[in-house]
C-alpha cells in the first residue's frame, strides 16, 4: 500500500470525497483516507501523478508520504495544528469579548459606555460590525475552505460554519443599513427595533466556539498518536561504529548493513544486528513489553531501540533504516491507522451526503417558519442553528480515533495489528484454534520424570544417560543433555558409539556395554518387569516419551521427556473459555498424546493427526461455526493462518512482518491471545459508543435547532449554543477514544463469563432470525440466546 499526505480536509465529508475521487482513477483497486492522520493509502497500478491529480481535482492537496532520513523521526506526527488554532482562538476571544460587552453587556446588564456611543445606536451597530468582521478575518479559513467547497459542489463542515456565520453577518448588516435609513428619517421607534435584529455577536461567537472545538479536537487527536510518537522517540540518534579498527560516532542513518558497531552498558542499540563478541543482558521492553532483561551472547540477535544493561558487546548490523524491527512496528501501527474498519463504512456513506442534506434542512426550516408567519429574523436564526449544530466530524472520527488508540495500546504491549479490520475482527472472535507445538507447548523437549530401576540411583541413571546421549543428535537427546548440564553432572567417556536400528543407542564405557532407546529396543536387550510396563503405559498416556537405559543387560531406569506446556497456557486457555470462546487444539501428534496435552491445557476440543497442509481445511470447517482465529508460529502454519478469519502469529520476536498473519504477537506468551481479543472487544465497544453518540447527537440536535420542540416543550436553541454543541461533539468522540489507554488488557475480571455447558446434553440448533438490520441487532440476539441456561 502506497501512502500519501492529504491537505485541506476538515471533516468526514472531505475524506469521503477524496476517497471517492481516487477510487475512480483507473488502476486503483483500493483506497482508504484517514481524517485522523490526514493520510491516504492506495493499492493498485495507478501512478502517483494520476492519484495526486485526482485529489487536486477534488479540491484538496496531496503528496507522496516520505520522511527524510535526516529529519527528526517523530516530525511526521508533530502537532502543528494546535499552536495555529490557539493563536487564532486568543485573537478571536479578545475581539469577541469587546463585541459581547457592546452588544449584550450594555443592554442586558447596564454596563457603562461612553455617552456618544450609548446614545447613538448606529455607531454602536457599526462598532459591532467592525469587531465581528475582524473575528471573521481571523477565522477566514472557514470561509475560504467552505465557499471553495460550495463552488465545487462539494460542501463540507466549513461550508456549514461559513454559511451560518456569513448569514448572521449579512442579515445584521442589512438591519444596520435599515437602522441608518430610519435614523436619517428621524424614526426613533424603528431605530430601537432594528437594534434587536443584530446577530453580529452570533456571527463572531459561532466562529470562536468552533475554533475552540477544533483546538480541543486537534489536541486530543495529537494524544491518540502518543504511542506511535513514543516508539519513534526510542530510535537512537547516533551509533558507535568500528571502521579501520577505530571507533567513531556517526548518525544512525549512516550505518550500513555489515558495519560493525559497539554498545556499552546503559546505551541503546542503534540498529538490528548479531552479537559478534561479548555478552550482556538486554532490556527489550520497548519493543515487546517484557520487562525482564534477555541474556545475549555471541550469535544472538539484538534489535534497535533496546537497552544494553550490563556488558560490552560488539555487533554486526543486519537490518538498518526502515528494515529494523522498530521501523517495521512503526510502519505497521501507521498502516493500521491509514486503513478503515468495516464498521466505518456506514458512517462514511452518511458523511458523503450529510452536508448537502443539512443545507437542505436549513433552507426548509427557513421556508417553513416564514410560511407559518414568523419574522425573517426568527426564521433565519432557526436555519443558522441547524447549520452550526450539525457535525459530520463526529461521524468521521468515531472509528479512526479508536483504531489509532487501540493499535497504540497493542503496540506498547507487543501486540501488533496490521489493519484496522484486523483489530475490529479480533474483537468479534468466537472460536480460537491453537497449534500445539510452540504455541501451547514450549516446542522444546524437557526432562519430566526420572525413575531409577533396581540398585541404580537417580544420579547414576542421569550420568549413564548423559554419557550415552551426549554423542546423539536426536532432538530428545538434547533434553537429557540440557538437564545434566544444568545439574552439573559430568559425563563418562564412551567408545564404540553406535545408533542401532529400532530407535536405540549403544556404546562402551570401560568394559560395560550401555544401551538407551525406546521400550521396544531395550526390551530386546533386557527383561522388563510388570512395574516397568505399567510405568510405560502411564507415561505414554500423559503425553510423555519414556526413554529406557540399560547396562550389561540390566535395566537402569526410565527418563521421560516431553514437550511441556508453557507456564501460562492453562491460564490463557481458561481466560479464553471465560470470554465465551470455544478453544480448539490442532496437532499432528497421535490422538493419545494430543488428548493428554489438551487435558493439561484445558481446551474444549482436540483435533489430532492433522498434517500442516490439512490445517487449512480444518480451519474452514471451524469457520462454519463462527468467526475463528488461528494461532501459530507463522511458518508451517501459514495456510491455516491465511484461511482463518484472523491469523495470529505468536512469538514473532524480531520478525514482525509475518505475511500470513493479520495480528503479530512479539512475545512467545499465550496470554497475549486473550489480551488481543480483550483489546479488540474494548476497541469495538468504544467505536459503538462513538457512533451512537455521533448519530444520536445529530438526530436530536438538528430537530432541536430547527425548532421542532418549540411548540410542545418551549425549547428554543440560540445559534451560539448550537455552535458550542457542535464544537464539543467531536471533542467528546476523541476524548472517549482516549479512554482506551486506561484499559488493562491483561485483567480478566471484567470478562463476560461463558454459560456453563453440559457436554452430555449439548445439541446444535439452527434458527432463522427475522428483523435484524445491523451489528447492534446481531449483538442483542446473541446476548439473549447466550443468557439461556
TILUM-209831 format. One line per 2 residues: their letters; for each residue x negated, y, z negated of C-alpha. Coordinates in steps of 0.02 Angstrom, whole numbers. Layout:
<pts>
A = X,Y,Z ~ ...
</pts>
This chain:
<pts>
XX = 0,0,0 ~ -69,170,51
XX = -47,312,-74 ~ -5,494,-35
XX = 16,651,-141 ~ 179,743,-106
XX = 207,927,-148 ~ 364,1034,-156
XX = 480,906,-237 ~ 589,974,-377
XX = 722,840,-406 ~ 783,667,-360
XX = 868,734,-204 ~ 696,789,-140
XX = 616,619,-170 ~ 764,531,-88
XX = 747,645,64 ~ 559,616,81
XX = 586,428,66 ~ 721,432,199
XX = 615,535,318 ~ 461,422,303
XX = 564,262,315 ~ 622,320,488
XX = 443,326,554 ~ 408,183,674
XX = 292,55,595 ~ 339,93,414
XX = 402,-65,329 ~ 421,2,152
XX = 415,172,68 ~ 430,222,-114
XX = 422,401,-179 ~ 392,440,-363
XX = 459,606,-429 ~ 366,574,-592
XX = 191,569,-516 ~ 233,667,-356
XX = 161,523,-258 ~ 217,407,-118
XX = 171,228,-75 ~ 190,171,106
XX = 170,0,185 ~ 160,-31,372
XX = 60,7,528 ~ 106,191,549
XX = -41,312,548 ~ -74,439,410
XX = -42,584,529 ~ 131,517,577
XX = 180,493,395 ~ 119,666,343
XX = 209,743,493 ~ 373,660,438
XX = 355,730,261 ~ 313,903,329
XX = 464,899,445 ~ 573,861,294
XX = 512,1022,212 ~ 379,956,95
XX = 190,937,93 ~ 88,776,94
XX = -94,722,91 ~ -185,556,78
XX = -218,518,-104 ~ -402,505,-149
XX = -512,558,-293 ~ -689,613,-257
XX = -820,511,-345 ~ -898,666,-418
XX = -732,726,-487 ~ -676,707,-665
XX = -593,535,-671 ~ -435,595,-755
XX = -424,754,-650 ~ -290,674,-540
XX = -172,663,-689 ~ -213,832,-764
XX = -57,929,-813 ~ -68,1084,-704
XX = 119,1120,-704 ~ 146,1157,-890
XX = 24,1306,-903 ~ 103,1389,-750
XX = 279,1363,-818 ~ 225,1426,-989
XX = 162,1590,-915 ~ 322,1610,-815
XX = 426,1574,-969 ~ 335,1700,-1080
XX = 357,1837,-950 ~ 540,1791,-921
XX = 581,1789,-1107 ~ 502,1961,-1130
XX = 610,2045,-998 ~ 763,1940,-1043
XX = 754,1997,-1224 ~ 764,2179,-1169
XX = 906,2137,-1048 ~ 1006,2047,-1183
XX = 980,2194,-1301 ~ 1050,2314,-1171
XX = 1194,2204,-1112 ~ 1253,2122,-1273
XX = 1159,2198,-1420 ~ 1236,2370,-1399
XX = 1415,2319,-1354 ~ 1435,2170,-1471
XX = 1326,2214,-1620 ~ 1314,2403,-1608
XX = 1125,2404,-1581 ~ 1062,2583,-1558
XX = 1020,2650,-1385 ~ 957,2821,-1327
XX = 1105,2937,-1307 ~ 1078,2964,-1120
XX = 1088,2776,-1088 ~ 1227,2735,-1211
XX = 1342,2867,-1136 ~ 1304,2826,-954
XX = 1375,2656,-900 ~ 1299,2668,-726
XX = 1124,2699,-793 ~ 1147,2554,-913
XX = 1201,2444,-767 ~ 1051,2498,-661
XX = 931,2455,-802 ~ 1012,2283,-821
XX = 999,2255,-632 ~ 813,2302,-631
XX = 773,2189,-778 ~ 870,2043,-701
XX = 782,2073,-535 ~ 611,2065,-622
XX = 657,1897,-702 ~ 714,1835,-530
XX = 548,1888,-452 ~ 452,1800,-591
XX = 551,1642,-552 ~ 553,1666,-364
XX = 500,1484,-339 ~ 680,1429,-370
XX = 743,1543,-231 ~ 605,1503,-106
XX = 623,1315,-127 ~ 813,1320,-146
XX = 855,1426,5 ~ 724,1337,111
XX = 818,1176,71 ~ 984,1256,118
XX = 914,1318,284 ~ 851,1143,324
XX = 1021,1072,271 ~ 931,978,134
XX = 987,1062,-29 ~ 901,1015,-192
XX = 911,1060,-377 ~ 825,1227,-343
XX = 966,1264,-220 ~ 1094,1245,-360
XX = 995,1360,-475 ~ 965,1488,-337
XX = 1149,1489,-287 ~ 1208,1504,-467
XX = 1088,1642,-517 ~ 1099,1730,-349
XX = 1290,1731,-351 ~ 1290,1805,-527
XX = 1168,1941,-473 ~ 1257,1985,-308
XX = 1428,1992,-392 ~ 1357,2104,-530
XX = 1277,2220,-400 ~ 1445,2235,-313
XX = 1527,2277,-480 ~ 1391,2407,-512
XX = 1423,2488,-342 ~ 1609,2493,-378
XX = 1573,2568,-550 ~ 1463,2702,-471
XX = 1603,2745,-348 ~ 1729,2755,-492
XX = 1614,2870,-592 ~ 1592,2985,-442
XX = 1782,2993,-429 ~ 1795,3030,-616
XX = 1897,2870,-654 ~ 1828,2832,-829
XX = 1951,2689,-860 ~ 1887,2592,-709
XX = 1707,2629,-758 ~ 1735,2546,-928
XX = 1823,2397,-848 ~ 1683,2367,-722
XX = 1555,2360,-863 ~ 1635,2196,-917
XX = 1608,2122,-743 ~ 1418,2121,-757
XX = 1333,1950,-755 ~ 1154,2015,-744
XX = 1111,1931,-910 ~ 1183,1766,-845
XX = 1077,1776,-687 ~ 919,1801,-790
XX = 968,1682,-930 ~ 1002,1540,-807
XX = 827,1555,-733 ~ 745,1570,-904
XX = 835,1421,-979 ~ 800,1313,-825
XX = 616,1362,-841 ~ 621,1309,-1025
XX = 689,1140,-972 ~ 562,1124,-832
XX = 419,1161,-951 ~ 481,1036,-1081
XX = 506,909,-943 ~ 331,938,-871
XX = 254,924,-1044 ~ 346,762,-1080
XX = 306,692,-907 ~ 123,728,-944
XX = 136,621,-1100 ~ 206,474,-1001
XX = 35,457,-917 ~ -62,465,-1081
XX = -103,278,-1072 ~ -172,298,-896
XX = -271,452,-946 ~ -340,356,-1095
XX = -401,218,-979 ~ -482,345,-862
XX = -572,430,-1006 ~ -651,264,-1054
XX = -756,264,-897 ~ -937,312,-943
XX = -1009,461,-851 ~ -1190,401,-842
XX = -1291,240,-834 ~ -1471,198,-880
XX = -1540,105,-729 ~ -1708,20,-708
XX = -1794,64,-543 ~ -1976,26,-504
XX = -1999,-29,-684 ~ -1946,139,-758
XX = -1783,185,-843 ~ -1686,336,-780
XX = -1515,407,-822 ~ -1404,432,-669
XX = -1219,472,-640 ~ -1118,311,-643
XX = -1059,348,-465 ~ -1238,322,-404
XX = -1254,145,-473 ~ -1257,17,-331
XX = -1217,-167,-330 ~ -1375,-263,-376
XX = -1450,-122,-480 ~ -1521,-168,-650
XX = -1461,-66,-799 ~ -1490,-71,-986
XX = -1366,-42,-1127 ~ -1419,-3,-1305
XX = -1315,-31,-1462 ~ -1173,96,-1476
XX = -1170,133,-1289 ~ -1030,95,-1165
XX = -1065,-25,-1023 ~ -1058,82,-863
XX = -1010,-47,-730 ~ -965,-231,-717
XX = -1116,-345,-721 ~ -1204,-503,-779
XX = -1320,-510,-930 ~ -1498,-549,-872
XX = -1590,-526,-1036 ~ -1543,-507,-1219
XX = -1385,-543,-1317 ~ -1255,-439,-1406
XX = -1077,-428,-1472 ~ -967,-326,-1354
XX = -804,-244,-1405 ~ -681,-269,-1261
XX = -528,-195,-1349 ~ -521,-51,-1224
XX = -476,-175,-1086 ~ -395,-323,-1172
XX = -328,-251,-1334 ~ -426,-385,-1429
XX = -516,-304,-1575 ~ -636,-448,-1614
XX = -805,-424,-1525 ~ -856,-556,-1398
XX = -1032,-629,-1402 ~ -1129,-604,-1240
XX = -1287,-698,-1193 ~ -1387,-722,-1033
XX = -1269,-764,-889 ~ -1115,-689,-972
XX = -1007,-561,-881 ~ -985,-386,-950
XX = -857,-255,-897 ~ -863,-67,-879
XX = -796,38,-1025 ~ -827,-99,-1154
XX = -938,-56,-1303 ~ -1105,-139,-1341
XX = -1106,-154,-1531 ~ -1266,-241,-1585
XX = -1406,-297,-1469 ~ -1506,-227,-1323
XX = -1453,-304,-1156 ~ -1517,-290,-978
XX = -1389,-324,-842 ~ -1369,-332,-654
XX = -1225,-234,-577 ~ -1098,-344,-486
XX = -949,-227,-464 ~ -959,-37,-458
XX = -846,110,-419 ~ -668,61,-376
XX = -710,-126,-389 ~ -738,-129,-578
XX = -611,-210,-692 ~ -567,-41,-768
XX = -536,37,-597 ~ -426,-110,-546
XX = -323,-90,-705 ~ -303,97,-675
XX = -251,63,-494 ~ -127,-71,-549
XX = -43,42,-676 ~ -38,184,-549
XX = 35,70,-414 ~ 170,11,-534
XX = 222,192,-562 ~ 222,226,-375
XX = 342,82,-338 ~ 527,76,-377
XX = 625,-45,-483 ~ 782,-121,-403
XX = 888,-41,-539 ~ 838,132,-473
XX = 922,105,-304 ~ 1095,155,-366
XX = 1029,317,-440 ~ 934,353,-278
XX = 1092,332,-174 ~ 1188,451,-287
XX = 1044,577,-289 ~ 1043,584,-98
XX = 1220,654,-91 ~ 1228,735,-263
XX = 1178,915,-222 ~ 1292,938,-69
XX = 1433,861,-171 ~ 1405,983,-315
XX = 1403,1132,-197 ~ 1568,1070,-126
XX = 1642,1051,-301 ~ 1585,1228,-346
XX = 1669,1302,-191 ~ 1826,1201,-226
XX = 1827,1263,-407 ~ 1815,1444,-346
XX = 1959,1421,-223 ~ 2073,1330,-348
XX = 2053,1462,-486 ~ 2084,1602,-361
XX = 2237,1509,-296 ~ 2313,1494,-470
XX = 2297,1681,-496 ~ 2136,1704,-595
XX = 2019,1851,-563 ~ 1872,1834,-446
XX = 1751,1860,-590 ~ 1828,1720,-693
XX = 1836,1603,-542 ~ 1656,1642,-495
XX = 1597,1607,-673 ~ 1676,1433,-665
XX = 1593,1397,-496 ~ 1424,1458,-560
XX = 1442,1347,-714 ~ 1469,1197,-600
XX = 1312,1239,-501 ~ 1197,1263,-650
XX = 1257,1121,-762 ~ 1236,986,-628
XX = 1072,892,-646 ~ 1007,771,-515
XX = 837,768,-603 ~ 901,661,-747
XX = 958,531,-620 ~ 792,531,-528
XX = 686,522,-685 ~ 789,390,-778
XX = 694,241,-708 ~ 517,301,-662
XX = 477,380,-831 ~ 525,219,-921
XX = 423,115,-797 ~ 270,228,-819
XX = 277,223,-1009 ~ 313,35,-1011
XX = 168,-1,-893 ~ 53,104,-1002
XX = 104,13,-1161 ~ 71,-153,-1072
XX = -100,-96,-1009 ~ -153,-46,-1186
XX = -114,-224,-1241 ~ -197,-314,-1095
XX = -31,-346,-1004 ~ -32,-279,-827
XX = 124,-262,-718 ~ 84,-243,-532
XX = 250,-162,-483 ~ 400,-78,-562
XX = 505,-225,-504 ~ 395,-349,-598
XX = 419,-252,-760 ~ 608,-249,-736
XX = 621,-432,-684 ~ 514,-489,-832
XX = 648,-416,-945 ~ 781,-524,-859
XX = 691,-692,-876 ~ 797,-836,-943
XX = 676,-982,-918 ~ 486,-997,-931
XX = 383,-1137,-856 ~ 214,-1160,-940
XX = 68,-1253,-862 ~ -8,-1370,-993
XX = -194,-1362,-963 ~ -269,-1193,-1004
XX = -100,-1117,-1046 ~ -25,-1217,-1189
XX = -190,-1306,-1222 ~ -363,-1231,-1226
XX = -418,-1327,-1071 ~ -574,-1388,-1161
XX = -579,-1560,-1246 ~ -623,-1562,-1431
XX = -650,-1698,-1560 ~ -491,-1727,-1662
XX = -518,-1892,-1755 ~ -671,-1991,-1816
XX = -631,-2167,-1876 ~ -784,-2273,-1925
XX = -767,-2463,-1925 ~ -848,-2597,-2032
XX = -1005,-2547,-2126 ~ -1036,-2390,-2020
XX = -1016,-2219,-2099 ~ -941,-2066,-2017
XX = -1114,-1985,-1997 ~ -1188,-2143,-1919
XX = -1044,-2154,-1795 ~ -1065,-1973,-1739
XX = -1255,-1994,-1722 ~ -1236,-2151,-1617
XX = -1104,-2069,-1505 ~ -1209,-1911,-1487
XX = -1365,-2011,-1438 ~ -1265,-2102,-1304
XX = -1154,-1961,-1237 ~ -1294,-1833,-1230
XX = -1352,-1905,-1066 ~ -1175,-1919,-993
XX = -1098,-1792,-875 ~ -918,-1843,-912
XX = -806,-1698,-972 ~ -756,-1794,-1129
XX = -939,-1819,-1174 ~ -956,-1630,-1190
XX = -830,-1630,-1335 ~ -937,-1753,-1435
XX = -1099,-1662,-1394 ~ -1023,-1495,-1448
XX = -957,-1569,-1610 ~ -1126,-1648,-1653
XX = -1222,-1488,-1616 ~ -1101,-1383,-1721
XX = -1129,-1504,-1867 ~ -1320,-1505,-1845
XX = -1328,-1690,-1800 ~ -1491,-1747,-1719
XX = -1488,-1874,-1578 ~ -1599,-2028,-1568
XX = -1699,-2058,-1411 ~ -1619,-2188,-1298
XX = -1683,-2280,-1144 ~ -1608,-2382,-1004
XX = -1455,-2267,-999 ~ -1326,-2330,-876
XX = -1147,-2291,-825 ~ -1052,-2455,-814
XX = -902,-2496,-709 ~ -741,-2484,-807
XX = -767,-2314,-892 ~ -914,-2363,-1003
XX = -1091,-2314,-1051 ~ -1237,-2416,-1115
XX = -1413,-2378,-1175 ~ -1555,-2450,-1281
XX = -1601,-2368,-1447 ~ -1759,-2453,-1501
XX = -1707,-2635,-1497 ~ -1520,-2600,-1523
XX = -1400,-2604,-1374 ~ -1271,-2463,-1384
XX = -1104,-2458,-1294 ~ -973,-2322,-1275
XX = -814,-2302,-1174 ~ -631,-2347,-1157
XX = -534,-2479,-1253 ~ -541,-2599,-1105
XX = -729,-2580,-1084 ~ -775,-2600,-1269
XX = -652,-2744,-1294 ~ -756,-2839,-1166
XX = -912,-2810,-1273 ~ -844,-2849,-1447
XX = -690,-2913,-1537 ~ -551,-2788,-1582
XX = -453,-2807,-1744 ~ -265,-2776,-1756
XX = -301,-2615,-1852 ~ -406,-2551,-1707
XX = -268,-2597,-1584 ~ -140,-2504,-1692
XX = -256,-2351,-1702 ~ -271,-2355,-1512
XX = -81,-2352,-1493 ~ -60,-2214,-1622
XX = -194,-2101,-1548 ~ -134,-2128,-1370
XX = 45,-2090,-1421 ~ -16,-1925,-1494
XX = -88,-1873,-1326 ~ -268,-1906,-1376
XX = -403,-2005,-1285 ~ -488,-2131,-1401
XX = -672,-2168,-1361 ~ -747,-2328,-1435
XX = -928,-2359,-1485 ~ -1016,-2522,-1522
XX = -1191,-2580,-1570 ~ -1258,-2755,-1532
XX = -1082,-2823,-1507 ~ -1009,-2747,-1666
XX = -880,-2607,-1662 ~ -946,-2447,-1743
XX = -786,-2346,-1736 ~ -672,-2230,-1637
XX = -692,-2047,-1593 ~ -532,-1970,-1523
XX = -544,-1824,-1403 ~ -401,-1713,-1344
XX = -365,-1553,-1254 ~ -294,-1472,-1411
XX = -156,-1344,-1403 ~ -204,-1163,-1435
XX = -181,-1090,-1608 ~ -41,-975,-1552
XX = 50,-1096,-1434 ~ 178,-1157,-1561
XX = 218,-980,-1618 ~ 231,-917,-1439
XX = 350,-1058,-1388 ~ 453,-1030,-1546
XX = 468,-844,-1507 ~ 521,-880,-1328
XX = 656,-1001,-1388 ~ 718,-874,-1517
XX = 734,-749,-1374 ~ 858,-868,-1292
XX = 732,-926,-1160 ~ 725,-1106,-1100
XX = 542,-1164,-1112 ~ 478,-1299,-992
XX = 305,-1377,-988 ~ 234,-1432,-820
XX = 88,-1553,-812 ~ 7,-1683,-702
XX = -26,-1794,-854 ~ 66,-1957,-885
XX = 232,-1945,-974 ~ 166,-2014,-1138
XX = 28,-1885,-1158 ~ 139,-1746,-1093
XX = 278,-1784,-1217 ~ 153,-1786,-1361
XX = 87,-1612,-1315 ~ 263,-1549,-1280
XX = 320,-1607,-1451 ~ 174,-1520,-1537
XX = 208,-1358,-1444 ~ 396,-1370,-1471
XX = 452,-1345,-1290 ~ 631,-1380,-1235
XX = 586,-1488,-1085 ~ 434,-1582,-1020
XX = 408,-1619,-835 ~ 260,-1738,-816
XX = 167,-1813,-668 ~ 180,-1653,-564
XX = 38,-1626,-442 ~ -20,-1447,-405
XX = 61,-1447,-233 ~ 225,-1512,-307
XX = 241,-1373,-437 ~ 319,-1254,-310
XX = 467,-1369,-276 ~ 487,-1399,-464
XX = 498,-1211,-492 ~ 630,-1200,-354
XX = 737,-1324,-450 ~ 715,-1224,-611
XX = 764,-1063,-524 ~ 935,-1136,-487
XX = 969,-1123,-675 ~ 920,-940,-691
XX = 778,-816,-671 ~ 618,-912,-700
XX = 441,-858,-743 ~ 291,-970,-711
XX = 140,-951,-824 ~ -26,-1021,-761
XX = -209,-983,-730 ~ -180,-909,-557
XX = -292,-1033,-464 ~ -220,-1208,-444
XX = -51,-1138,-499 ~ -42,-1013,-355
XX = 102,-1100,-261 ~ 208,-1108,-419
XX = 166,-928,-468 ~ 220,-869,-296
XX = 380,-974,-296 ~ 440,-913,-467
XX = 544,-755,-490 ~ 397,-688,-591
XX = 221,-761,-586 ~ 119,-730,-743
XX = -69,-764,-736 ~ -142,-794,-909
XX = -324,-774,-963 ~ -372,-671,-810
XX = -510,-580,-906 ~ -611,-475,-784
XX = -521,-548,-632 ~ -363,-442,-648
XX = -323,-445,-461 ~ -239,-616,-459
XX = -146,-610,-294 ~ -15,-742,-333
XX = 46,-662,-496 ~ 154,-508,-524
XX = 105,-498,-708 ~ -75,-520,-766
XX = -121,-561,-947 ~ -304,-519,-977
XX = -315,-620,-1137 ~ -304,-809,-1146
XX = -167,-794,-1275 ~ 6,-869,-1250
XX = 88,-746,-1370 ~ 66,-614,-1235
XX = 203,-702,-1135 ~ 345,-665,-1260
XX = 263,-494,-1287 ~ 276,-457,-1099
XX = 458,-513,-1096 ~ 494,-410,-1252
XX = 417,-257,-1167 ~ 516,-291,-1008
XX = 678,-301,-1108 ~ 638,-141,-1204
XX = 600,-50,-1041 ~ 759,-115,-960
XX = 860,-61,-1112 ~ 779,112,-1103
XX = 821,127,-918 ~ 1002,81,-953
XX = 1010,215,-1088 ~ 934,345,-971
XX = 1051,303,-827 ~ 1202,302,-942
XX = 1154,475,-1007 ~ 1122,543,-832
XX = 1289,481,-763 ~ 1387,521,-922
XX = 1314,697,-933 ~ 1364,740,-755
XX = 1532,652,-767 ~ 1578,756,-921
XX = 1479,915,-885 ~ 1545,953,-710
XX = 1732,945,-755 ~ 1696,1047,-913
XX = 1604,1179,-813 ~ 1742,1184,-681
XX = 1869,1225,-816 ~ 1965,1060,-813
XX = 1978,1063,-1003 ~ 2033,1244,-1024
XX = 2219,1210,-1020 ~ 2228,1051,-1127
XX = 2092,1094,-1256 ~ 2045,1275,-1226
XX = 1864,1226,-1187 ~ 1779,1355,-1077
XX = 1594,1346,-1031 ~ 1491,1502,-1003
XX = 1362,1486,-860 ~ 1222,1520,-984
XX = 1270,1369,-1089 ~ 1283,1266,-930
XX = 1104,1312,-886 ~ 1048,1266,-1062
XX = 1132,1096,-1047 ~ 1051,1065,-878
XX = 878,1111,-942 ~ 893,991,-1089
XX = 965,842,-993 ~ 802,797,-904
XX = 704,830,-1063 ~ 816,708,-1155
XX = 785,571,-1025 ~ 596,592,-1028
XX = 589,602,-1218 ~ 695,444,-1232
XX = 572,354,-1119 ~ 427,408,-1230
XX = 507,307,-1371 ~ 439,152,-1284
XX = 269,200,-1355 ~ 340,155,-1527
XX = 390,-22,-1476 ~ 291,-159,-1564
XX = 289,-291,-1429 ~ 219,-424,-1546
XX = 357,-402,-1676 ~ 484,-542,-1657
XX = 601,-487,-1798 ~ 720,-398,-1681
XX = 728,-535,-1550 ~ 901,-598,-1507
XX = 921,-769,-1587 ~ 974,-909,-1472
XX = 1133,-1002,-1518 ~ 1094,-1175,-1591
XX = 1114,-1317,-1467 ~ 1163,-1496,-1500
XX = 1066,-1599,-1370 ~ 1187,-1744,-1388
XX = 1337,-1635,-1347 ~ 1270,-1518,-1213
XX = 1364,-1501,-1049 ~ 1345,-1389,-898
XX = 1496,-1291,-835 ~ 1506,-1181,-680
XX = 1630,-1036,-688 ~ 1684,-909,-558
XX = 1685,-736,-639 ~ 1801,-604,-565
XX = 1790,-416,-584 ~ 1602,-395,-608
XX = 1531,-242,-520 ~ 1361,-206,-598
XX = 1224,-265,-717 ~ 1325,-200,-865
XX = 1468,-316,-818 ~ 1347,-461,-800
XX = 1270,-424,-970 ~ 1441,-411,-1052
XX = 1496,-580,-984 ~ 1329,-660,-1031
XX = 1339,-593,-1210 ~ 1519,-653,-1229
XX = 1478,-829,-1169 ~ 1319,-844,-1273
XX = 1416,-794,-1429 ~ 1517,-956,-1417
X = 1455,-1090,-1539
</pts>
